[in-house]
């Protein structure tokens, strides 16, 4: 009786067994990149950093549309104007986004401009409006802006500088240069690092010794003085575009030795593996062995190095421009904006000149957190 009851309570599925049908089978059959993405999505701080960076880089092609003013637009009546707040309610009723106008007058005792907020006359902001003209991506001339100052009014969200230029607009324009220079500089340093580290680790011998001596020479030079010397050597009559590429090349040329030495160490350990010898016996060229079989095996290290090198490039450009040896006006970058904050007396009186520090801080931290998340996700031992 007991055997009959146990036989009736035991269910046997007559369907054929398929190892990939269950959740464990699907996880095991997932591709390596899908597993990396799945692990990365569990790193909340890295995901939040990725969203912030995507938002920052998404505005790069549309800086003219997003900025209320042109980057060189001057407002002579509002020099060192403090930030204006955006309000929604006036006298207890909803008005919509508006600002209170400034009334400026010159204090003859301190020889400073004092700005009083006129709370009796709210000025509504304009959206999808016509403003300063610009050439979008150098192709289409237009004057469309997402938000504009009120008619016969101003919109200084972060205040103005000594020439009456809107800091918020210049901050958006500076994002294009500062964010782009990091990507281009890392592309240069990675190309050099993978090339020299790859040939040194794969071939060894004289090639390895020559590359190691070159790395030691480059790393023995003091970085900051070398940055300053090479930046000062750029001809002063170069166009802003050539200055941009010159600074990018300088930053890229001095950042590759660390990656090259790491790539060399990995390749020295992997080149004796069976899969490498099998590829060589099948006739694979050294370039194919390095690019298709060796480098993918430590992609996690490369990803982390890339995301951690970009903020180094951004800080390098910011430091050079801050010292007056990097990008120069009329080019606008976060470092150029901070260059105007060197005067401590001006910063004490007008603290909003230090606002460009915030995007630099946010971008560097976001790249660092993103690099940690990508490294952990791509590490097969995690």
C-alpha angles and dihedrals in degrees: 000000000000092000090051092051093048091049091051093048094048112086122203118192109224092204116109116262114259114187094201096052099083128069093257091051091050091050092051093047094048116113121255093250091051090053090049091052091047092052092043093055089059090061099084097184092051092048091051090049091050090053091051093049093046089052091049094049091043091064094052096088092043104045093120091052093049098043114087092211137029114263092248097040110128127202104198094187093056108053113165090357113178121241117285119224123226114229135190104192130053122186091348097307130102112254101162128240108341142145133220113240124243123239108204128198133167117247105218092198097057098019089229131127112246119202123207122194114233103213093178096072114050114193117208118224121240123231130203087008141148119266140134113357122242142167108248107223086340090286112081124041113215142143100212117134131181093226130011135188117264120273107283088358142097138242113201105161093171098023128247136281132234092289095047095254118151109252094203092057093045090048090057091047090049091055090068094058099036095047095043095049090059094055095045093045092050090048090056095045093045093050091052094041095050092045099049095035091047097052092042094051097041102042100029119176117074093354091055092047092050093049092047092053090050091050091049092051093050094045093047091063114091105252104214097044089047090051089051094047095048092044092050089050092062109107112257091221093062117117118252089254093056090046089053093053091042093055090045093052091047092053092045095048093055099045104057103079095077093053092043092055091048092049091048092053093050094048093049089057096044103041092077093055120115096244091057093051090047091053091049092049089052089058101258113162120238090252091054093045091052097043101037105030111021108035095048089059092069099031090130090065092048092050092050091046091051095051092045094047096054095066088047089058092047092050090047093054091044092052094048093047091045089055091048095248100097129059115353134209135302082043109083122211134149089259092052089051091051089050087070089057095063091100103088092196091056091048091051091053097036108030093172088078086079092061092103087069090072099063090045091052094045093047095048093048092046092053091048093051091044091051091052091050094047092046092052092045095049095043107102091203095059 
